Amino acid sequence: RVKTTSYMTLFALVMAFSGWMLGFDIGYSGTVLQMKSFNSAFGHCVETPAGKICHLGATQQSIGSISFLFSGIGSAISGITANYLGRKWGLYAGCMFVIIGASGQLGTSSNYVSYNVCKCIAGLGVGHFSVVGITYGVECVSPQKRGLLISFFAVGLATGNFVCSAVCLGSSKFETNWAWKTPIACQIPISVVYILVVTLFPESPRWLLMRSEERRVGKECPRCV
């Protein structure tokens, strides 16, 4: 009987963080559309006796959903990335897409098309997380413990969504564009930290065997189980 070690649990939690980042991205996508500063930056504004009122049109709000399509495209691309470069590099690629996309979004305070283009780039990274995180986790955790430990991914997904809601609630009190930029900006340092943390763990033994790197399997596989 295989014992659940602290290392195994820690590894599962790190892999669950890819679900956390997926949930975080989903969480802010719709919330920022309701923020006054976001509507002022990208919406149509009209002067009324009560003051200036800004809002996004139905078409603009619909365009925001295109990023979910790119998340699906990112999931498909992750199969190629993780297969040829390794599971860890699949996660690295996801983080880099998110960093690039989030950075671009922060610089698009008046161009809604540019904002969504950058969000689609980030969506490619989110798609990597949804596939590679689970795949990497399954291949590195003992078969007897996979059901228990990989379920952490779903916990991470829900937790990420909850944390994002809390961040948006706090930032919504800002009167400036940082009301909607704050949850986006949070993704950048989090992605950098995630890259650094993943480097501390071994590559998938299954992927190494596929690449005929038996020596590395013998060195790293004991750490996986």
N, C-alpha and C positions, 0 to 999 in steps of 0.2 A: 504494500500500500504506500503510495507516494504522499509524503507530508507536504502540506502547504507552508512553504518557507516565507520569511519576510521579504526575501529578494523577489520571489515569484509574485507576491502580492504587490510590491512596489512597482514591478514591471507592468503588471496589469493596470495599475492606477495611472501610470504614465501613458499607456496605450489608450486608456479611457479618456485621457485629456484631449485626444483628437476628436472624440465625441463632444467634449466640452466646448471646443472651438467651433464645431459645427453648430451646436445649440446656440452659442453666443451670436454667431452670424445671423442665424434665423431670427433671433430675438430682436435685434436692433433694426432689421430691415423694414419692418412694418411700423415700429414705434416712432422712428424719426419722422415719418410722413405726417404725423399729427403735431409735431412741434412747431410753434409759431415761428421761430427763427429759420427753420428749414423751409417753411412755406414762403417766408419773406425772401429767402435767398434764391429759390427756384420757381416759385409760383407766380401766378398772375395777380397783380395788385391793382386795386381800385380805391379811389378816394371817396369816402362817404362822410356825412355829417358827424358820424361817430369816430371818424379817423380812418386811416389806411387799413384795408383788409386784404390779405393775401391768401391765396389757396391754390393747390395743385388741381389741375383738371383731371377728368377721368382718364384721358389718354396718357397723361404723365404718370398717373398712379399705376396704370396697366403696364407701362414700359418698365417699371421697377421690377416686375416679375420675370423679366428676361434673364436676370442673373441666375435664377433657379435652373434655367435651361443650361447655362454654362456650368453650373455645378454638376449636371449630368454629363456634360462633355468632359469635365475634369475627371469625373469618375472613370470614364472610358480611357482617357489618356493615362490615368494612374496605372492601369493595367500594363501599359507599355513601359512607363517609367520604372515601376517596381520590378518588372520582369527583367529588364536589361541592366538597370543600374543598382538594383537592390531595394529591399523594403525600407531601409533607413533613408535612402535617397528619395524614395517616394514621398516620405514625410517631409524631408528637407525641401523638395520641390513645392509641396503644398504650402509650407511656411513662406517660401520666397514669393509665390504668387499672391499670398495674402498681404505680405509686406508691401509689395509693389502696388497692388490694388488699393490698399488702405491709404498709402502715401499719396496716390493720385487723387483719391476722393477728398482728402484734406485740402487740396489745392483747387477744388472746383466749386467755389462759392457762388457762382452765378450761371454756370453752364450745366444744365440738367443732363444733356446728352453725354458730356464728358464724365459727369458723375457716374452715370450708369455704365459707361464703357469701363471705367476703373472698377466698378463693382462687379462687372462680369469677369474681369481679370482675377479679382479676389475669389469669385465663385469657382474658378478653375482650381484654386487651392483648397477650397472647402470640399470640392469633389474628391480630391486626393485623400483628405482626412476620412471621409465616409467609407472608403474602400481599404486603403492601405493600413489604417490603424487596426482594424479588425483582423485583416489578413496577417499582419506582422505578429499580432498578439496570439492568434491561434497557432501559428507555426513555432512559437517560442515557449509556449506553456504546455506542461505535461497533459496528455490526453485525459487523464483522470480528473483534472482540475479545470479544464477549459470551460465547461458549462458555468461553473461558479465565477471564475475570474473574468471571463470575457463579458459577462453580464454587466460588468462595471462600465462598459461603453455606453449602455443605455442610461445608466445613472449619470455619467458624465454629460450626456446629451441634455438631460433634464436640468441638471445643475447649471450648465452653461447658459441655458435659456433663462433660468431664474436669476442668475447673477447679472446677466445683461439687463433684465427688467429693473433690477435694483440700481444699476449704473444709470440707465436712462431716466429713472425716477429722480435721481439726484441731479443729473446734468440738466434736466428739463427746467430747473429753476434759474438757469443762466439766461441772461437777456441777449447774449451774443451768439454767434454761430457755434461757439463751443458747446452749446446745448446739444446739437446733433453730431458735432465732431468728436466729442469726448469718447463715446462708445467705439467709434471707428478707430481713433488714435490708440485705444487700449490694445487693439489687436497687434500693433507693431511690436512693442516690447515683449508681449506674451509669446509671439511667434519666435522672436530671437531667443528667448529663454528656452522654449521648447526644442529648438535646434540643438542648443548646448546640452540639454538634458538627454536627448535621444542619443547623442554621441557616446554617452557613458554605458550604453547597453550593446550587447552583441548583435551581429547580423543574424538574420533568420537561418537556422541550420538547413532547412529545406532548400532555400535559395542557394546556399553555398554548395549543397550536393548537386543541384542542377547545373552549377557552374564548375563542377568537378574540383572543388577546393576542399578536399577531404582533410587536409592538415588544419585548416581553420575550424572545421567542424569539430575535430577532436579537442581543439583548444577552447572553443566557445560554447559548445553544446552543453557541457556540465553546468554552466551558469544558467542556461535556459530552463533546465528542469529542476 
